[in-house]
């Protein structure tokens, strides 16, 4: 029985390692391609280890286009959208989970129903609205639509409903108003949920391609996903520079995940506490 258990665990570990390696292969290939010469990218058989290794591809990728301008645009927009969406979702979730007012559940389900509408359906009406407000090709048009999320409201509402009401009642007995309860009790206890929403929001905003493509026209307002298109021409693609730029674009996402990882672990630990 013990030998069978060891064998099963060994098989599981081998399978998990194989899956992990399979998931890492695209990233390894990106790194390999980013260090190749242009004529070696499509060589056959493929070379996993470039010869020679060209670290200068990263410098060329940054200098070939206004890379830092695109990078800073993406940082400003993603950080602002993330902060705004987490704030608005938390406030709406608090109202829908803790406050009693007429039509609360009906309003919530109506707001939740907007999740079934594809973004491609609302994109053109949203563009027409911003054009009528003379906000096309502005940071406002890039930031404002992403600051509100039915999914974020739903997720935080479910998290808020799992918090003990006794803590809220004790704060009210001590003289806390509703805004004070929200800021001093609910939000500090909801860091795992807020960190999860912030990570998802930042990732979605950072990789957003279609809406910036529709609403921007000037080089100064382009974000990084649009800027990376500069390496792809009509007849040829600078694949090595494209992969180098894409790897640089991965750095903020990795940093955000690593920073918020401790809150994910804390949330798991909180969920495992009984009694």
C-alpha positions in Angstrom: 0.0 0.0 0.0 2.8 2.4 0.9 4.7 1.5 -2.3 1.5 2.2 -4.3 1.1 5.6 -2.7 4.7 6.5 -3.4 4.3 5.4 -7.0 1.1 7.5 -7.4 2.8 10.6 -5.9 5.8 10.1 -8.2 3.5 9.9 -11.2 1.7 13.1 -10.1 4.9 14.9 -9.6 6.2 13.9 -13.1 2.9 14.9 -14.7 3.0 18.3 -13.0 6.6 18.9 -14.0 5.7 18.0 -17.6 2.8 20.5 -17.5 5.1 23.2 -16.0 7.7 22.6 -18.7 5.1 22.7 -21.4 3.8 26.1 -20.1 7.3 27.5 -19.9 8.3 26.5 -23.5 6.6 29.5 -25.1 8.4 31.9 -22.7 11.7 30.1 -23.3 11.2 30.3 -27.1 10.5 34.1 -26.7 13.7 34.6 -24.9 15.6 32.5 -27.4 14.1 34.4 -30.4 14.8 37.8 -28.7 18.5 37.0 -28.7 18.8 35.8 -32.3 19.9 37.6 -35.4 17.1 38.6 -37.8 18.0 35.9 -40.4 18.2 33.1 -37.8 14.6 33.5 -36.5 13.0 31.2 -39.0 15.9 28.8 -39.5 15.2 25.1 -39.7 15.8 23.1 -37.6 15.0 25.6 -34.9 17.9 26.8 -32.7 17.0 27.0 -29.0 20.4 28.4 -28.1 21.2 31.4 -30.3 24.6 31.6 -32.0 25.7 34.3 -31.7 23.7 35.8 -28.8 22.7 39.3 -29.5 21.9 41.2 -26.3 21.8 44.4 -28.5 18.4 43.4 -29.7 16.9 44.8 -26.5 18.6 48.1 -27.1 17.5 48.1 -30.8 13.9 47.4 -29.8 13.9 50.3 -27.4 15.5 52.7 -29.8 13.6 51.6 -33.0 10.3 53.1 -31.7 9.3 55.6 -28.9 9.3 52.6 -26.6 9.5 54.4 -23.3 6.7 56.7 -24.4 4.5 53.7 -25.0 5.6 52.1 -21.8 4.9 55.1 -19.7 1.4 55.5 -21.3 0.6 51.9 -20.4 1.9 52.4 -16.9 -0.1 55.6 -16.3 -3.3 54.2 -17.8 -3.1 50.7 -16.2 -2.3 52.1 -12.7 -5.1 54.7 -12.9 -7.7 52.2 -14.3 -6.7 49.7 -11.6 -7.0 52.2 -8.7 -10.3 53.5 -10.1 -11.9 50.1 -10.8 -10.9 48.8 -7.3 -12.3 51.9 -5.6 -15.6 52.0 -7.5 -16.1 48.3 -7.3 -15.4 48.3 -3.6 -17.9 51.2 -3.0 -20.6 49.6 -5.1 -20.0 46.2 -3.5 -20.3 47.7 0.0 -23.6 49.2 -0.9 -25.0 46.0 -2.4 -23.8 43.8 0.4 -24.2 45.9 3.6 -26.7 48.6 2.9 -30.4 48.1 2.8 -32.3 50.3 0.3 -35.4 49.8 -2.0 -34.6 47.9 -5.2 -31.1 46.9 -4.1 -31.3 43.3 -5.4 -33.1 44.3 -8.6 -30.5 47.0 -9.3 -27.7 44.6 -8.5 -29.0 41.9 -10.9 -29.6 44.5 -13.6 -26.0 45.7 -13.2 -24.8 42.1 -13.2 -26.7 41.4 -16.4 -24.4 43.8 -18.3 -21.7 41.1 -18.1 -23.5 39.0 -20.7 -23.1 41.8 -23.3 -19.9 41.4 -25.3 -17.5 44.3 -25.2 -17.5 44.4 -29.0 -21.2 45.3 -29.0 -20.7 48.3 -26.7 -17.5 49.5 -28.2 -19.0 51.5 -31.1 -21.6 53.3 -29.0 -19.0 54.1 -26.4 -16.7 55.5 -29.1 -19.6 57.7 -30.5 -20.3 59.0 -27.0 -16.7 60.0 -26.5 -16.5 61.5 -29.9 -19.5 63.7 -29.1 -17.8 64.8 -25.9 -14.6 65.6 -27.9 -12.6 63.1 -25.8 -11.3 60.9 -28.6 -7.5 60.5 -28.6 -7.2 61.6 -24.9 -6.1 59.8 -21.8 -9.7 60.3 -20.5 -11.0 58.0 -23.2 -8.4 55.4 -22.5 -9.0 55.4 -18.7 -12.7 56.2 -18.0 -14.4 53.1 -19.6 -12.2 50.7 -17.6 -12.8 52.3 -14.2 -16.2 50.5 -13.7 -16.7 46.8 -13.7 -19.7 44.6 -13.0 -17.4 41.6 -12.5 -15.3 43.5 -9.9 -18.4 44.6 -8.0 -19.8 41.0 -8.0 -16.5 39.5 -6.8 -16.0 42.1 -3.9 -19.7 41.8 -3.0 -19.3 38.1 -2.4 -16.1 38.7 -0.4 -17.7 41.4 1.7 -20.7 39.1 2.5 -18.3 36.6 4.0 -17.0 39.1 6.6 -18.6 38.9 10.1 -21.2 41.5 10.7 -20.3 41.6 14.3 -17.2 43.6 13.5 -19.3 46.2 11.6 -21.8 46.4 14.5 -19.0 46.9 17.0 -17.5 49.7 15.0 -21.0 51.4 14.8 -21.4 51.1 18.6 -18.0 52.8 18.9 -19.4 55.7 16.9 -18.1 54.9 13.4 -20.2 56.3 10.5 -20.8 54.2 7.4 -17.8 55.8 5.5 -15.6 55.1 8.5 -16.8 51.5 8.7 -16.0 51.1 5.0 -12.5 52.6 5.2 -11.4 51.4 8.6 -13.1 47.9 8.9 -14.2 46.5 5.6 -11.3 47.5 3.3 -8.5 46.4 5.7 -10.2 43.0 6.1 -10.6 42.6 2.3 -7.0 42.9 1.2 -6.9 39.5 -0.5 -10.0 40.3 -2.5 -8.8 43.8 -3.4 -5.4 42.4 -4.4 -7.0 39.8 -6.6 -9.2 42.3 -8.4 -6.2 44.7 -8.7 -4.1 42.0 -10.3 -6.8 41.0 -12.8 -7.6 44.6 -13.6 -4.0 45.6 -14.2 -3.4 42.6 -16.4 -6.5 43.3 -18.5 -5.6 47.0 -18.8 -2.0 46.4 -19.6 -2.8 43.9 -22.4 -5.8 45.9 -23.7 -5.4 46.3 -27.5 -8.7 46.8 -29.2 -10.1 49.9 -27.4 -6.8 51.9 -27.6 -6.6 51.0 -31.3 -10.1 52.4 -31.8 -9.9 55.5 -29.7 -6.3 56.8 -30.4 -4.8 58.2 -33.5 -1.6 60.0 -32.4 1.8 58.4 -31.6 1.9 60.2 -28.2 -1.2 58.4 -26.9 -0.3 54.9 -28.1 0.1 52.2 -25.4 2.6 49.4 -25.5 0.5 46.7 -27.2 0.0 49.1 -30.1 3.6 50.2 -30.1 4.7 46.6 -30.5 2.8 46.5 -33.8 5.5 48.8 -35.2 7.8 45.8 -35.5 5.3 44.1 -37.8 5.2 45.5 -41.3 3.1 44.6 -44.3 5.7 42.3 -45.9 8.1 41.4 -43.1 8.2 41.3 -39.3 11.2 42.0 -37.1 10.5 39.0 -34.9 13.6 39.2 -32.8 12.9 42.8 -31.8 9.2 42.1 -31.3 10.1 39.3 -28.9 12.6 41.5 -27.1 9.9 44.3 -26.7 7.3 41.7 -25.5 9.7 40.4 -22.8 10.2 43.9 -21.5 6.5 44.4 -21.5 6.1 41.3 -19.2 8.2 42.9 -16.4 5.4 45.0 -14.8 2.9 42.1 -14.9 5.4 39.9 -13.1 6.1 42.6 -10.5 2.5 43.1 -9.8 1.8 39.4 -9.4 4.8 39.0 -7.1 3.8 42.0 -5.0 0.2 40.8 -4.6 1.1 37.1 -4.1 1.4 37.5 -0.3 -2.2 38.7 -0.2 -3.3 35.6 -2.1 -1.5 33.4 0.4 -3.1 35.4 3.3 -6.5 34.9 1.8 -6.0 31.2 1.6 -4.9 31.1 5.2 -7.9 33.1 6.3 -10.2 30.8 4.5 -8.6 27.8 6.1 -9.2 29.1 9.7 -12.1 27.4 11.4 -13.9 28.1 14.7 
